[in-house]
C-alpha cells in the first residue's frame, strides 16, 4: 500500500457537517495525521483540543513602508498606487503608507526615484503543529482581514505530508474549506480522494455540483456523504441519482439529530455518543472510507511498482 494516502473533505457551502465528519474520522481511523485547511475560519481544533508543539509565523506577502529620511515628497508613490494606500502626511511634504490598504504589489517601490520605499514581510497568520488524543494535527489561522490563504493551505498540507512520511502514518485526513475558490483548489490538488459532504437543500446540491466539477477539472477522484438526508427525502433521491450518474461512490447517508448540536456545544465528538443513529452512521461512513482508501493505496502502489 502506498503511504500516505491523502483524503480531503470538502463542501460546496459552509455548515454542511464537514468538520463533524473529519473529527469523527480522527476517532475512527488509525495511523493518520489530521490537517485543518480551512485557515480562514478553522474550527477542527475546538473538537480535537490540540496541545501546540510548534507555532510558526506565516508571511504570505509584502507590505510597503517609506523612509522619511530619504523621501523628497515627489508624490510618485501616491500617484501610481492603485489602492489609494499612500497619502501625504498632513502638514508635511512626506508620504506614508496605510498598512491596512496596502496590497504589497510593489509599484511604489519601483517608481520611487529616491529608493525611499521598502517592501517588508507582512505576517498574515500562524500555522501550528500539535498533538491530540487522536494523533498529530497541523492547523493554521489567518489574522483578521488577511489574505493569501491558498499559500497557507499549501504549507499546512506540506507539513502534514512531511510529518506522515516521517512517522510512517497511513493516512492524511484534511478538513478542507467550503466553496470552490483558491483555498479549496490548494486543498484538493494532488490529493488521492475528495469526499464531498452535501445536504438535501437546493443551495447544498447546487454547490455540490460545482465541487464535483472542480474535482473533475483537477482529475481528483470523488466520493460523497449526504448529511441530514431525512430532512428532504426527495432532494436526497435526486442527489443519489446524480452521484450514480457521475460514478461517485456514496459512502453513507447521515440522519438529522439534535444530539449533534448538543455534542458540538459541549465540544465533544458526535461519533462517541451512545445510542445515536448519527453516530452509528458516522461509524459506517468511516468503515466505507477506510475500505476505499485501502483500495486507492493498493492501486497506487501497484502502479508505482509497474513503472519500476
Secondary structure, DSSP 8 states (H G I E B T S, - for coil): --S-EEEEEEESSTTSSHHHHHHHHHHH-SSEEEEE--TTS--HHHHH--EEEEEEEEEEEEEEEE-TTT-----HHHHH-TT--EEE-TTSS-EEE-TTT-----HHHHH-TT--EEEEEEEEEEEEEEEETTEEEEEEEE-TT---HHHHHHHHHHHHHHHHHHHT-SEEEEEEEESSSHHHHHHHTT-SEEEEEEESSHHHHHHHHHHHHHHHHTT--EEEEEETGGG-HHHHHHHHHHHHHTT-EEEEEE---HHHHHHHHTT--GGG-TT-HHHHHHHHHHHHHHHHHHHHHHHHHHHHHHH-
